[in-house]
Every structure is written in C-alpha cells, then in structure tokens.
Amino acid sequence: MSDRDIPEIRDRFLHQIKLKAEVLLDGQPSPASNAAIESTDTSGTAQRPVTETFNQTPPDRVIPTDLGDTNLQSKVDLPLREIRHRLQSLEDRLTAIAKSAQLPRDDRRLEQALHDLTEKTCNIEQQLTAMPRHFRTTRKDDDLTVSDIPRRLNVAAGKTKLLGPTHWIHKVDKLQIVESFNPKESEAPFRELKSDLTNVVKECRSLRKSIKSHRAVTLSDPVPDLRTTVPPQPVCDELVQCYLRTFEPIYRVLHVPSFWESYRIFWTEPQSSPMSFLMKLVLILAIGTAFYPDHTSALDNRFTRLKPKWVYAAQWWLTGPSEETTASLDGLQVFCLLLTARKVCRLGPSYVLSTNSLIEMAMRLGLHIDPSKLPTLSVFESEMRARLWATVRELALHSAVESGLLCWLPPGPNPRPPFNLDDGDISPDINQLPSPKPHAQWTDTSFLSLLQCSVDLRLEVIHFVATPGEKSYQETLRLTTEMRQACRKLADFAQSCIASPSVHGLRPTEFHKRFLDMEFRRYIMALHAPFMVQAQKDPRFYYSRKASLESAMVIASYANSLDLPTIPADDFSKMILTGTGSFKGPLGLDILSVLGLEIVTQLEEESSEQSLLGPEEEMAKATRAPIIRILQHILRQLREIISFGSPSLKRYIYLSAVLAQIRAMESNQCIKRVVYETVKHSLQECYALLQSSMASMPGSAMAGVPAGTAVETTLGLPDPTLSHFALQPDDPTFDLDLASLLCLENIGDPSNPYL
C-alpha cells in the first residue's frame, strides 16, 4: 500500500459508511446502495470485505433502548448525531494519516488504523440495529395513522381498573344510542318504562349477589384438611387425564413420567409425599374438573365447591407463611398451574399473583439465563428449565394481549428454546440429551417449541398495541401479514398431527387447534382495534373491519358445537362454558362487540344511502344473515347458561340489547323503545331463572320456594353502586342509552370481564 492510496481509500471508505447508514435508517436498501456497498473494497489487500464485517455484529453487544418512548423523531435523531460525530472523527483520522505521508511508511500502522475504523463503524451499526424496526423505519408521507385508543379508568363498587386498548368497552362505545325521543311519542311511557327497568335491575342485582354469597368458600388457614378433600383415586385418575389431554401439551409444566411416579407415592405412601406435590395435584384436579364427564350439569358438578378451595389453598401455600420455601422449580410449576386454574375455575386473574410476578419469580430462579452458562445443572434440569421459561413466556404473552398492557419480559438474548423431545426421552438419570427430533415430527413438546418461533413477533405486536401514541397503518398491515402466516403455520401443523395415526404421548386434539387458533387471532383483532373503530367514518380503514370481522367470526363459529341444555362432549366447549376472560372464547364480550358493531355499522351505512334497490337490499341482508344467526345462537346458549345457575348476566343482557337494536334499525322502529323493552324483558327472564336456580340449591333460604314468588333478599350493608339507580326516572342523568345501560353497575362491575 502506497501513500497515494490513502486519500482514495479514505473517500471510498467514508462513502461506504454513509451508504450503510442510509440503508439502516431508511429501513430498506436501494439496489444502487447495495451495489455500491458490495463493490467497495476498503483496503485493497487480502482483508475481509467490510460488508462481511457489517453483517457480523456480535450478538452479545446489544445497546438497550427505551421502548416506551413514543417520540419517533427523538429515536432517530440520537443515532444520526452519533453517526455524524463518528464520521467526522473517522475522516479526521484518515486525513491525519494522509498528511503524514512524508513520514516513513508503516503498513502495519495503516492496517491497524483501518481495522479500528471498521470496528467503530460496526459500533454505529449496532446502535441502529438495536432499535426496534418500527423506530428505524422512517414513516412515509402517505402512511395512514390514527390516534391511539384512550385508556379509561373505571371506578365502581370500591374497585378501580384501567381499561386497556383491547377492552371490549371501546367497541361498545360506538353502539351508543344518541338519538332523541321521538317527538310524536309521549314522555310518560318512557318514564314508566325506565322506572320498571330500575326495579328489575335492583331485584336482579340483589338476587345475583345472594347466589354468589351462598356459593362463597370459607377457608381455614392454612387449609389443614386439604388432603381429605382429594377425591378417591379412580376419580383422581380421570381428572388428571383431563388435564394432561388439554393444557399440558400447550403449557409444558410437568415431566409426565416423574409426575406419575410422585402420584404413585402419594397414594401408597401419603406421608412421604411433599406438600409441593399436593399443591400441584389439587390444581391439576381443579383444571381437570372443567373437562370431567359429569352429566349432572354443564357448569356445576360434585367439584363445584372444591375447585375454589383447591385454588385458594395453593395461593396460600405460595404467598403465606411457607412463602420462603416455595422459591424453587416446584413452586414455579405451582404458580403456572395456578394461573391456568384461576381462569378455568371462573376466578379470573389476580392482580397480586400476576404473570409479572411469575416472570420475576422465574428470573430470580435464573430461568432467563441459557442453561449452557450454568454448568452445575444436570442435563435434565437444563431441559426442564428451558421448558418452564418457554411456558412462562407464553403465559405472559397471553395475559398481555388480553389486558392490553405491555409484556415485561426481559430484553436481550433469550435462552435456547426447549428441544423437540418426548418426555420419555429424558429423565433425571440421563447424562446426555438425545438428539432432538425434526420439527415436523410430533413430540410432547411440539406445540411449545413451535410457539417459541413467533414469540418475538407477538412481543412486537403487544408493544405496538400497548404503547400509547399514533398507530401506523402500514406497520399494522405488516404485522397482520406476519401474524396470519404464523397462525396458518400453527394450524397446518396441528391439523397434520391430529390426522396422523403415529402420534403418541400427549396427543394433539381439536381442542389444541381451536385454542391456539383463537389465541393467535386475538393478536390480529388487537392490531386492528383502533382502525376498526375509525373505519365507521373513514373507508380507508375498511380492511381493518374485514380483518376484525373475519377473526371474530372464526372464533364465534366455535360456539356451533354448543347445544345446551345438552351437555357438550368436546373439551373446547366445556372450557368456554366454565372459563373466564379469553377462555370464554366465542361467548366473550370482545367477540360479541366486534360482531355487533359490524352489523350496526352496515345498517347505518345503508341508512345513509337513503334507499337500496331490491337486489342490493337482498344482498345486504344475505351478507348480514350469518352474523346475526351466530349471535342469536350464542344468545340462546347464554340463556341456558343462566338457567344452569350462573349469575353472570352481562353478556346475555348486552347481546339481547344489540340484537334488539339491529331489529329496530331493520324495521325503522324507535331504537330506544325497542332496546328498553327488550332489556326489561331479558332482566325479568334472568330474574326468574336465577330465582329458580336459587330455590334448588340445598341449604338456600329460597329452597322450596316456588319459582316466580317474590322474595325479599337483604344483604346487610347497602350497595353503594345502587345509588345511581336511586335517581328519579325523570332525572336527565338517568337517561339510559345503550352503552350506559349495558355498562352501568346494574348487573356487575363493567370493568370485570370475569363476572
């Protein structure tokens, strides 16, 4: 290398750095930039090309970024300033070397200088690539954006809850009836109707609370009789199998052969069985009761009062006086089972025992560290830790997309995913793990392994949805495309395994296919929620309506297998009957609100067009017909659920009102009158069903009282949430439109989807 080569090397090197920085900031390289970068030779020697250096950024040198910052410009400005500073430093250094050409040449010095410059360039690239993709990509001028859905703080009955952007209430808002009373009608009938409605609401609420109070579980601390509550072994055997065939293939918590060995000891030598195993067992039994083939009722069976007792006993063990002894993998397994059991057993989430607490516990146990960096672990422990960390991440993602809150998984490189192995392939006695099976081959860990492939994508979706600020439509469409691909890949794999006669162990079933499909579609609905709401006024977001409707209809179609009062035979139907939150599937308010809003929006659009021609009107009705049919079917199923004794009325009343609004809009009737009369009739119907259910409860004060007999129920202290209904019927604040009617405290806390 000669002295006269230095200026040329400097110019070509700087030109390449600028091209690379431009590529990183723009998000997509142009052909000219690619060609220029690939053709540049910075040294003229046998050194490796700088493009190779750029693509070999050390994975462990990640520069953290504040993902909560929503100011895109500030995110880009900082690396740009850093690039300018470093480029100037690089140019000054090369210039200084060029000016010193009169000094004796030192090839080693020049090579070292170029090596240093390459290293500094890599550092610049790291700062840019460490930023999330949607921060690095500058938004194009033609990109559509909408304002984020505002968070809402709901305070009712002494409880406070933040309603996130994925909450169903934001769609219900768009169903508000704001029209005035028809001036041709008298105000008097409406006063009478609202007064009647108030009385029915009070009666339903009082009776509902009486039922819940009667079913409440009183626990002794710390549940000293827990072992005596365990059913006989034949019943336990079946309950355990119910759990193993449903949730264990998705959330890998147990090593099944080890569990069965501990289970054998529990029955043969009960005093030798540790308390941690008893806690796992009772939670497994609690989950299994939802799928137990008990033909007495679709909701209640012999385990109705045992389920919450088992769950609360496990909570006491985790957080009570024995808390210090639960910081172990056994304790983490109990925690994972507890979160699932609470949702299956209609207890809902715990704000104390949340997935954030689960993540912290797992990190304190070091599960977020790759097992290869912990040489003291056995190969069996390493694999079980990899499985449990993957399960923790799945539970955290599930909770985040349901609540609309950020998922607080730790940043940086994650430990290796679990290997695609059967439980029979590993044991505490092995010294070396066998070779993992191909991903296309079913194993006991297949679902968990496949789910790990989309963790980063789903984290990106959750961050996009939960971070306040404007939402980019282009980014939404990109994420939707990738989520659809992941959903299709998962469904195809599940279907192929279900159809294969060679699968063994924890067999895949239709339950897993539907459950995982439902969970992935919720991400798509969450992505399009703000755009779907805006699509009522802006046709540019029509695709969001279509994507949301498609996902909601697929999930709603899973209710077709329900035909109450006939007890369902399939596990998925049993789960949506007994579960809470997203476990309700097609019976959930998030699904019903999307379908209801779509029908109302279509009718409003038709109304704004004044009139449709005969064929167009028939086509519009034919388009709505499948949605209305599934909503009517779900309404009938919700009524049957109440007749079984469930005091959860909100979904039934809400859907009754939505269908009433649709009927009124189709027939051009007064919407308020039709909705009020329908809701009043529905509440009276619910009251009669609950009264009949209460009368049949053993030990109830209403036992033996004929249905339809008015019974005074006193609960002691007055309910502060009833104060809203103490207003006079002619009070303007009592003017109930659809949204306020369905979200007031008449039938429960509107912020709680688990009632």
C-alpha positions in Angstrom: 0.0 0.0 0.0 1.4 3.3 -1.0 0.9 6.8 0.5 -1.0 8.0 -2.5 -3.6 5.2 -1.9 -4.7 6.7 1.4 -6.9 9.5 0.1 -8.7 7.1 -2.3 -9.2 4.6 0.5 -10.5 7.2 2.8 -13.0 8.5 0.3 -14.3 5.1 -0.7 -14.4 4.0 3.0 -16.4 7.1 4.1 -18.7 6.8 1.1 -19.5 3.2 2.1 -20.2 4.2 5.7 -22.6 6.8 4.6 -24.4 4.3 2.3 -24.7 1.8 5.0 -26.0 4.4 7.5 -28.6 5.5 4.9 -29.7 1.9 4.4 -30.1 1.3 8.1 -32.1 4.5 8.6 -34.3 4.1 5.6 -35.2 0.5 6.6 -34.8 -0.9 3.0 -31.7 -0.7 0.8 -32.0 0.5 -2.7 -30.3 -1.5 -5.5 -27.8 1.3 -6.1 -26.9 1.3 -2.4 -26.5 -2.5 -2.3 -24.3 -2.4 -5.4 -22.2 0.4 -4.1 -21.6 -1.3 -0.8 -20.9 -4.7 -2.2 -18.4 -3.3 -4.8 -16.4 -1.2 -2.3 -13.0 -2.5 -1.3 -11.7 -0.6 1.6 -8.2 -2.0 1.9 -7.0 -3.2 -1.5 -5.4 -6.1 0.5 -6.5 -9.6 1.5 -8.6 -8.3 4.3 -12.2 -9.4 4.5 -14.8 -7.2 2.9 -16.4 -4.6 5.1 -19.9 -5.8 4.1 -18.9 -9.0 5.8 -17.9 -7.1 8.9 -21.2 -5.2 8.9 -23.2 -8.4 8.9 -21.2 -10.0 11.8 -22.3 -7.8 14.6 -21.6 -9.6 17.9 -24.9 -10.8 19.3 -24.0 -10.1 22.9 -23.3 -6.4 22.3 -26.8 -5.1 22.4 -27.3 -1.4 23.2 -30.5 -1.0 25.2 -33.2 1.4 24.0 -36.2 2.8 25.8 -39.1 1.1 24.1 -41.6 3.1 26.0 -40.6 6.3 24.2 -43.2 7.1 21.6 -41.3 10.1 20.0 -40.1 8.6 16.8 -38.0 11.6 15.8 -36.1 11.6 19.0 -35.3 7.9 18.5 -33.8 8.7 15.1 -32.1 11.9 16.0 -29.8 10.4 18.6 -28.2 7.8 16.2 -27.9 10.4 13.5 -26.0 12.8 15.7 -23.8 9.9 16.8 -23.2 8.9 13.1 -22.2 12.5 12.2 -19.8 12.7 15.1 -18.2 9.3 14.3 -17.9 10.0 10.6 -16.2 13.3 11.4 -13.8 11.5 13.7 -13.1 8.9 11.0 -12.5 11.5 8.4 -10.1 13.5 10.6 -8.1 10.4 11.4 -7.7 9.4 7.8 -6.8 12.9 6.8 -4.1 13.0 9.5 -2.7 9.7 8.2 -2.7 11.1 4.7 -0.8 14.3 5.8 1.8 12.2 7.5 2.7 10.5 4.2 6.2 12.2 4.3 6.9 10.1 7.3 8.3 6.6 6.9 5.6 4.2 5.7 4.3 1.7 8.1 1.9 -0.8 6.6 1.1 -2.3 10.0 0.1 1.1 11.3 -2.1 1.7 8.3 -3.8 -1.7 8.5 -4.4 -1.2 12.2 -5.9 2.2 11.6 -8.3 0.7 9.0 -9.1 -2.1 11.4 -10.0 0.4 14.1 -12.2 2.4 11.7 -14.0 -0.8 10.8 -14.7 -1.6 14.4 -16.1 1.9 15.0 -18.3 1.5 12.0 -19.7 -1.7 13.5 -20.5 0.2 16.7 -22.5 2.7 14.7 -24.4 -0.2 13.0 -25.1 -1.8 16.4 -26.8 1.3 17.7 -29.1 1.4 14.8 -29.9 -2.3 14.6 -30.6 -2.5 18.3 -33.5 -0.2 17.8 -36.9 -1.8 17.1 -37.7 -2.0 13.4 -40.6 0.4 13.6 -38.4 3.1 15.1 -35.6 2.7 12.5 -38.0 2.9 9.6 -39.0 6.4 8.8 -42.6 6.9 8.1 -43.6 7.7 4.6 -45.7 10.7 3.9 -48.6 8.6 2.5 -48.7 6.3 5.6 -52.1 6.4 7.3 -52.2 6.8 11.1 -54.9 7.0 13.8 -54.8 8.2 17.3 -54.4 5.6 19.9 -57.5 4.4 21.8 -57.6 6.4 25.0 -57.2 4.4 28.2 -60.2 4.6 30.6 -60.1 4.4 34.3 -63.2 2.6 35.7 -64.0 3.1 39.3 -67.0 1.1 40.6 -68.1 -0.7 43.8 -64.8 0.3 45.5 -62.7 -1.3 42.7 -60.5 0.5 40.2 -59.4 -0.9 36.9 -57.6 0.6 33.9 -59.4 -0.5 30.7 -56.7 -1.0 28.1 -57.0 -0.6 24.3 -58.0 -4.3 23.8 -61.0 -4.0 26.2 -64.4 -4.6 24.7 -65.8 -1.4 26.1 -64.2 0.7 23.3 -66.3 -1.1 20.7 -69.5 -0.8 22.8 -69.0 2.9 22.9 -69.7 3.0 19.1 -73.1 1.4 19.7 -74.4 4.3 21.8 -77.9 5.5 21.0 -77.8 9.2 20.9 -81.0 10.0 19.1 -83.6 12.0 21.0 -87.0 10.6 21.9 -89.4 10.6 19.1 -91.4 13.9 19.5 -94.6 12.1 18.4 -94.4 9.9 21.4 -95.4 10.8 25.0 -92.7 11.1 27.6 -94.9 9.3 30.1 -94.5 5.8 28.7 -90.7 6.3 28.8 -90.8 7.3 32.5 -92.9 4.3 33.3 -90.6 2.0 31.3 -87.4 3.4 32.9 -89.0 3.1 36.4 -89.9 -0.6 35.7 -86.4 -1.2 34.4 -84.8 0.3 37.5 -86.8 -2.0 39.8 -86.0 -5.1 37.7 -82.3 -4.2 37.8 -82.3 -3.9 41.6 -84.0 -7.2 42.0 -81.6 -9.0 39.7 -78.6 -7.5 41.3 -79.8 -8.4 44.8 -80.6 -12.0 43.8 -77.3 -12.3 41.9 -75.3 -11.3 45.0 -77.3 -13.6 47.2 -76.4 -16.5 44.9 -72.7 -15.6 44.9 -72.7 -15.2 48.6 -74.3 -18.6 49.1 -71.6 -20.1 46.9 -68.7 -18.3 48.5 -66.0 -20.5 50.0 -64.8 -20.1 53.6 -61.3 -21.3 54.1 -59.5 -22.2 57.2 -55.9 -21.0 57.4 -53.9 -22.7 56.1 -56.4 -25.3 54.9 -55.3 -28.1 57.2 -57.8 -30.6 55.8 -56.6 -30.3 52.2 -55.6 -33.9 51.8 -59.1 -35.1 52.9 -60.6 -33.1 50.0 -58.8 -35.2 47.4 -61.4 -37.5 45.7 -60.9 -41.3 45.5 -58.1 -42.5 43.3 -60.2 -43.6 40.3 -61.8 -40.2 40.1 -58.4 -38.5 40.5 -57.0 -40.7 37.8 -59.6 -39.4 35.4 -59.3 -35.7 36.5 -55.5 -35.9 35.9 -56.0 -37.3 32.5 -58.5 -34.5 31.7 -55.7 -32.0 32.5 -53.0 -33.9 30.6 -55.0 -34.1 27.4 -55.9 -30.4 27.4 -53.5 -27.8 28.7 -50.3 -29.7 29.4 -49.4 -30.1 25.6 -49.6 -26.3 25.3 -48.1 -25.1 28.6 -45.4 -27.6 29.4 -45.3 -27.6 33.2 -44.7 -31.2 34.2 -42.4 -34.0 33.3 -45.2 -36.6 33.0 -43.2 -39.8 33.9 -41.9 -38.1 37.0 -45.3 -36.8 37.9 -46.8 -40.3 37.6 -44.1 -41.7 39.9 -44.8 -39.0 42.5 -48.5 -39.7 42.0 -48.0 -43.4 42.8 -46.1 -42.5 46.0 -48.9 -40.1 47.0 -51.4 -43.0 47.1 -49.1 -45.7 48.5 -47.1 -43.6 51.0 -49.1 -40.4 51.6 -46.9 -39.2 54.4 -43.8 -39.3 52.2 -45.4 -37.0 49.6 -44.1 -33.4 49.8 -46.5 -30.5 50.1 -45.4 -29.1 46.8 -46.7 -32.2 45.0 -50.0 -31.9 46.8 -50.4 -28.4 45.6 -49.6 -29.4 42.0 -52.1 -32.2 42.3 -55.0 -30.2 43.6 -54.5 -27.5 40.9 -54.4 -30.2 38.2 -57.6 -31.6 39.7 -59.2 -28.2 39.7 -58.4 -27.7 36.0 -59.5 -31.2 35.2 -63.0 -30.7 36.7 -63.9 -28.5 33.7 -63.4 -31.4 31.4 -64.7 -34.2 33.6 -67.5 -36.2 32.0 -70.1 -35.4 34.7 -73.6 -35.5 33.2 -75.3 -33.6 36.0 -74.8 -30.1 34.7 -72.8 -28.2 32.1 -71.5 -25.8 34.7 -71.7 -27.4 38.2 -70.9 -30.8 39.4 -69.7 -32.5 42.5 -66.5 -30.4 42.5 -68.2 -27.0 42.3 -67.3 -26.1 45.9 -64.0 -27.9 45.9 -62.4 -26.1 43.0 -62.0 -22.7 44.6 -60.9 -24.3 47.8 -58.1 -26.1 46.0 -57.1 -22.9 44.2 -57.0 -20.7 47.3 -55.1 -23.4 49.2 -52.3 -23.3 46.5 -52.3 -19.4 46.7 -51.9 -19.7 50.5 -49.0 -22.1 50.1 -47.3 -19.7 47.6 -47.8 -16.5 49.5 -48.5 -17.5 53.1 -46.1 -18.3 55.9 -44.4 -21.0 53.7 -43.5 -18.5 51.0 -39.8 -18.8 51.6 -39.8 -22.5 50.9 -41.6 -22.1 47.5 -38.7 -20.4 45.7 -38.0 -23.5 43.6 -38.9 -25.1 40.3 -41.7 -26.9 42.2 -43.0 -23.5 43.3 -42.8 -22.1 39.8 -44.7 -25.1 38.5 -47.4 -24.5 41.1 -47.5 -20.8 40.0 -48.0 -21.7 36.3 -50.8 -24.2 37.2 -52.4 -21.6 39.5 -52.7 -19.0 36.7 -54.4 -21.5 34.4 -56.6 -22.9 37.2 -57.9 -19.4 38.1 -59.1 -18.9 34.5 -60.6 -22.3 34.2 -62.4 -22.2 37.5 -64.1 -18.8 36.9 -61.9 -17.0 39.4 -60.3 -14.6 36.9 -56.9 -13.0 37.2 -55.2 -12.0 40.4 -53.6 -8.5 40.5 -51.1 -9.8 43.1 -50.4 -13.3 41.6 -50.0 -12.0 38.1 -47.8 -13.0 35.2 -45.4 -10.2 36.1 -44.9 -11.8 39.4 -44.4 -15.1 37.6 -41.7 -13.6 35.4 -39.9 -12.1 38.4 -40.0 -15.4 40.2 -38.7 -17.2 37.1 -35.9 -14.7 36.7 -34.9 -15.0 40.4 -34.5 -18.7 39.7 -32.3 -17.8 36.7 -34.6 -19.3 34.1 -33.9 -16.4 31.7 -30.2 -17.4 31.5 -29.3 -20.0 29.0 -28.7 -23.3 30.8 -25.4 -23.8 29.0 -24.0 -20.9 31.0 -24.9 -22.7 34.3 -22.5 -25.8 34.3 -23.7 -27.1 37.6 -27.1 -28.1 36.2 -27.8 -31.6 35.1 -29.0 -32.1 31.5 -32.5 -33.0 32.8 -32.7 -29.8 34.9 -31.4 -27.8 31.9 -34.2 -29.1 29.7 -36.9 -28.6 32.3 -35.8 -25.1 32.9 -35.9 -24.4 29.2 -39.4 -25.7 29.1 -40.6 -23.8 32.1 -39.1 -20.5 30.8 -40.9 -21.0 27.5 -44.1 -21.7 29.4 -43.7 -18.5 31.5 -43.3 -16.5 28.3 -46.4 -18.0 26.8 -48.5 -17.2 29.9 -47.1 -13.7 30.0 -47.9 -13.1 26.3 -51.4 -14.5 26.8 -52.1 -12.1 29.7 -50.6 -9.1 27.9 -52.7 -9.4 24.8 -55.8 -9.9 27.0 -55.2 -6.9 29.2 -53.7 -4.6 26.5 -50.7 -3.9 28.7 -47.0 -4.2 27.9 -45.4 -7.6 28.5 -42.4 -7.2 30.9 -40.3 -10.0 29.6 -36.6 -9.2 30.0 -34.8 -7.7 26.9 -31.7 -9.2 25.3 -30.9 -12.7 24.2 -33.1 -15.5 25.5 -32.0 -19.0 26.5 -32.4 -21.7 23.9 -35.9 -23.0 23.3 -36.8 -26.4 24.6 -35.8 -29.3 22.4 -38.3 -31.2 20.4 -38.3 -34.3 22.6 -40.8 -36.6 24.2 -41.0 -36.8 28.0 -39.9 -40.4 27.7 -36.7 -39.3 26.1 -35.4 -37.6 29.2 -35.2 -38.5 32.9 -33.3 -37.3 36.0 -30.8 -40.1 35.5 -29.6 -39.3 32.0 -26.1 -37.9 31.4 -26.6 -36.6 27.9 -29.7 -35.4 26.0 -30.7 -37.4 22.9 -30.8 -35.7 19.5 -33.9 -33.6 19.1 -36.5 -34.9 16.7 -37.3 -33.0 13.5 -39.7 -30.1 14.0 -42.2 -31.7 11.6 -42.4 -34.8 13.9 -44.8 -34.7 16.7 -43.5 -34.9 20.3 -44.8 -34.0 23.7 -43.1 -30.6 23.3 -44.0 -29.8 19.7 -46.6 -27.1 20.4 -44.3 -25.3 22.9 -41.4 -25.5 20.5 -43.4 -24.2 17.6 -44.9 -21.3 19.7 -41.4 -20.1 20.5 -40.8 -19.3 16.8 -43.4 -16.5 17.0 -42.6 -15.1 20.4 -40.6 -12.1 19.1 -43.3 -11.3 16.6 -46.1 -11.4 19.2 -44.0 -9.3 21.6 -43.7 -6.7 18.8 -47.5 -6.8 18.3 -48.1 -6.3 22.0 -45.6 -3.5 22.2 -47.3 -1.8 19.1 -50.7 -2.2 20.6 -50.0 -1.2 24.2 -47.6 1.7 23.6 -49.6 5.0 23.6 -49.4 7.2 20.6 -50.4 7.3 16.9 -50.6 3.9 15.2 -49.1 3.4 11.7 -51.4 1.6 9.3 -48.6 0.3 7.2 -47.0 -1.2 10.3 -50.3 -2.7 11.3 -50.7 -4.4 7.9 -47.1 -5.7 8.0 -47.6 -7.2 11.5 -51.0 -8.6 10.4 -49.4 -10.4 7.4 -46.8 -12.0 9.7 -49.3 -13.0 12.3 -51.5 -14.6 9.6 -48.5 -16.6 8.4 -47.7 -17.7 11.9 -51.3 -18.7 12.5 -51.5 -20.7 9.3 -48.3 -22.5 10.1 -49.5 -23.4 13.5 -52.9 -24.6 12.2 -51.4 -26.7 9.4 -49.0 -28.4 11.9 -51.8 -29.1 14.4 -54.1 -30.5 11.7 -51.4 -32.7 10.3 -50.6 -34.1 13.7 -54.3 -34.7 14.6 -54.7 -36.6 11.3 -51.6 -38.7 11.8 -52.1 -42.2 13.4 -48.5 -42.3 14.5 -48.6 -39.6 17.2 -48.3 -40.7 20.8 -47.8 -39.3 24.3 -49.6 -36.0 24.9 -51.7 -36.3 21.7 -52.8 -33.2 19.8 -56.6 -32.8 19.6 -59.1 -30.5 18.1 -59.0 -28.6 21.5 -55.4 -27.5 20.9 -56.1 -26.5 17.3 -59.0 -24.3 18.3 -57.4 -22.9 21.4 -54.2 -21.8 19.6 -56.1 -20.5 16.6 -58.3 -18.4 18.9 -55.3 -17.0 20.8 -53.4 -16.0 17.6 -56.5 -14.3 16.1 -56.8 -12.2 19.2 -53.5 -10.5 18.2 -54.9 -9.6 14.8 -58.1 -8.2 16.4 -55.9 -6.2 18.9 -53.8 -4.8 16.0 -56.9 -3.5 14.1 -59.0 -2.3 17.1 -58.2 1.4 16.7 -58.6 1.3 12.9 -61.8 -0.7 13.0 -63.4 1.9 15.3 -62.3 4.7 12.9 -63.5 2.7 9.9 -67.0 3.8 10.6 -66.1 7.3 9.3 -63.0 6.6 7.2 -63.4 4.0 4.4 -59.6 3.8 4.0 -59.6 1.5 7.1 -62.2 -0.9 5.6 -59.6 -3.7 5.7 -59.5 -3.4 9.5 -63.2 -4.0 9.6 -62.8 -7.0 7.4 -59.8 -8.5 9.3 -61.5 -8.0 12.7 -64.8 -9.4 11.4 -63.1 -12.4 9.9 -61.2 -13.3 13.1 -64.3 -12.7 15.3 -66.4 -14.9 13.1 -63.9 -17.8 13.1 -63.8 -17.6 16.9 -67.6 -17.2 17.2 -68.1 -20.3 14.9 -66.6 -22.4 17.7 -69.9 -21.9 19.6 -71.7 -24.0 17.0 -70.7 -27.1 18.9 -72.7 -25.9 21.8 -76.3 -27.1 22.0 -77.3 -26.5 25.6 -79.1 -27.9 27.6 -77.4 -31.0 26.1 -74.0 -31.4 27.9 -71.2 -30.8 25.4 -68.9 -33.7 24.8 -65.8 -31.8 23.4 -63.3 -30.2 25.6 -63.2 -26.8 23.9 -67.0 -26.3 24.5 -66.6 -27.3 28.1 -63.8 -24.8 28.6 -65.8 -21.8 27.2 -68.6 -22.7 29.5 -66.6 -22.7 32.7 -63.7 -20.4 31.8 -63.3 -16.7 32.3 -61.8 -13.9 30.2 -60.3 -15.1 26.9 -61.1 -18.7 27.9 -64.8 -17.8 27.2 -63.9 -17.8 23.5 -66.9 -17.1 21.4 -69.0 -16.2 24.4 -66.7 -13.3 25.3 -67.7 -9.7 25.1 -64.8 -8.9 22.9 -66.1 -11.2 20.2 -69.7 -10.2 20.6 -68.9 -6.5 20.5 -67.0 -6.8 17.1 -69.8 -8.7 15.5 -72.5 -6.4 16.9 -70.6 -3.3 15.8 -70.2 -4.6 12.3 -73.9 -5.2 11.8 -74.9 -1.8 13.2 -72.3 -0.2 11.0 -73.6 -1.9 7.9 -77.2 -0.7 8.8 -76.0 2.8 9.4 -74.3 2.8 6.0 -77.4 1.6 4.3 -79.5 4.2 6.1 -77.1 7.0 4.9 -77.6 5.8 1.3 -81.3 6.6 1.6 -82.5 3.6 -0.2 -81.2 0.5 -1.8 -82.5 -1.2 -4.9 -84.3 -4.6 -4.5 -81.3 -6.8 -5.4 -78.8 -4.7 -3.4 -81.0 -4.8 -0.3 -81.4 -8.6 -0.6 -77.6 -9.0 -1.0 -77.0 -6.8 2.1 -79.4 -8.9 4.2 -77.8 -12.1 2.9 -74.4 -10.7 4.0 -75.6 -10.0 7.5 -77.6 -13.2 7.9 -74.7 -15.5 9.0 -73.5 -12.9 11.6 -77.0 -12.5 13.0 -77.6 -16.3 13.1 -74.4 -16.9 15.1 -75.3 -14.1 17.5 -78.8 -15.5 18.0 -77.4 -18.9 18.6 -74.9 -17.5 21.2 -77.8 -15.6 22.9 -79.7 -18.9 23.3 -76.7 -20.6 24.8 -76.1 -17.7 27.2 -79.7 -18.0 28.4 -79.2 -21.7 29.0 -76.0 -21.0 31.0 -78.1 -18.7 33.3 -80.7 -21.4 33.7 -77.9 -23.7 35.0 -77.4 -21.3 37.8 -74.7 -19.0 36.6 -75.3 -15.4 37.9 -73.3 -13.9 35.0 -75.9 -11.8 33.2 -73.9 -9.1 31.5 -73.3 -11.0 28.2 -76.9 -12.1 27.9 -78.3 -8.6 28.5 -75.7 -7.0 26.2 -76.4 -9.3 23.3 -80.1 -9.0 23.8 -79.8 -5.2 23.5 -77.6 -5.4 20.5 -80.0 -7.7 18.6 -82.9 -5.5 19.7 -81.1 -2.5 18.2 -80.5 -4.4 15.0 -84.2 -5.4 14.7 -85.3 -1.8 15.3 -82.9 -0.4 12.7 -84.0 -3.0 10.1 -87.7 -2.3 10.7 -87.2 1.5 11.2 -88.7 1.5 14.7 -87.8 3.7 17.7 -84.5 2.2 18.8 -84.7 3.4 22.4 -88.1 1.9 23.0 -87.3 -1.4 21.4 -84.0 -1.7 23.4 -85.5 -0.7 26.7 -88.4 -3.1 26.3 -86.1 -5.9 25.3 -83.7 -5.3 28.2 -86.5 -5.1 30.7 -87.9 -8.4 29.4 -84.5 -10.0 29.5 -83.8 -8.9 33.0 -87.2 -10.3 34.2 -86.4 -13.5 32.4 -83.0 -13.7 34.1 -84.5 -13.0 37.5 -86.9 -15.9 37.1 -84.1 -18.2 36.0 -81.9 -17.2 38.9 -84.8 -17.5 41.4 -85.5 -21.0 40.2 -81.8 -21.9 40.5 -81.5 -20.4 43.9 -84.6 -22.4 45.1 -83.0 -25.6 44.0 -79.8 -25.0 46.0 -79.5 -27.2 49.1 -79.4 -25.1 52.2 -80.6 -22.0 50.5 -83.1 -19.7 52.2 -85.1 -20.0 49.0 -85.1 -23.8 48.9 -88.7 -25.0 48.4 -90.0 -21.5 47.4 -91.9 -21.8 44.1 -90.4 -20.0 41.1 -91.9 -16.7 40.5 -92.6 -16.0 44.1 -91.2 -12.6 45.2 -88.7 -13.0 47.9 -87.1 -10.2 49.8 -83.3 -10.5 49.9 -81.3 -8.4 52.4 -77.6 -8.3 52.2 -76.9 -6.1 55.2 -74.9 -3.1 54.1 -76.3 -1.1 51.3 -74.6 -1.4 47.9 -73.1 1.9 47.0 -73.3 1.1 43.3 -77.1 1.1 43.5 -77.1 4.8 44.2 -77.1 5.5 40.5 -80.5 3.8 40.3 -81.9 5.8 43.2 -82.3 8.8 40.9 -85.7 9.8 39.9 -86.9 8.5 36.5 -87.2 12.0 35.1 -83.7 12.9 36.2 -81.7 13.6 33.0 -78.7 11.7 34.3 -80.9 8.6 34.3 -81.4 8.8 30.6 -80.0 5.4 29.7 -78.7 4.9 26.2 -77.5 1.5 25.1 -73.9 1.9 26.1 -74.6 3.3 29.6 -77.3 0.7 30.2 -75.0 -2.2 29.4 -72.0 -0.8 31.3 -73.7 0.5 34.5 -73.4 -1.4 37.7 -76.8 -2.9 37.3 -75.5 -6.4 36.8 -71.9 -6.2 37.9 -68.7 -4.3 37.6 -68.4 -3.4 33.8 -64.6 -3.4 34.1 -64.6 -7.0 35.2 -65.0 -9.4 32.2 -64.9 -12.4 34.5 -68.3 -12.0 36.0 
